[in-house]
Amino acid sequence: MTEQTIKSDQRGRICLGKKIVDLYGKDFTLITSASEIILLPAISDPIGELQEQGKKLPKKATIKQLRQEIIDQSLKDMA
């Protein structure tokens, strides 16, 4: 993970640069909250992506187990 300070122009546009566009594409999803903004690469086929992710889940996992796995992975990703 890298951190970079970028500025917007007078119209509010930001330039991500060629390396970012080459790596993640030209389309992004913008998520805003009270204290931050997040840009995520847009998914061209969200249903297909969910199906692929679903195939990776344990076959007999309970909802409680899946929730705990999500929490554990999120904490790991934040570290």
Residue pairs with C-beta under 8 A, 6 or more apart in sequence:
6 14
6 15
6 16
7 14
8 14
24 41
25 41
25 42
27 41
27 42
27 44
28 39
28 40
28 41
28 42
29 39
29 40
29 41
29 42
29 43
30 37
30 38
30 39
31 37
31 38
31 39
31 40
32 38
43 49
57 66
58 65
61 69
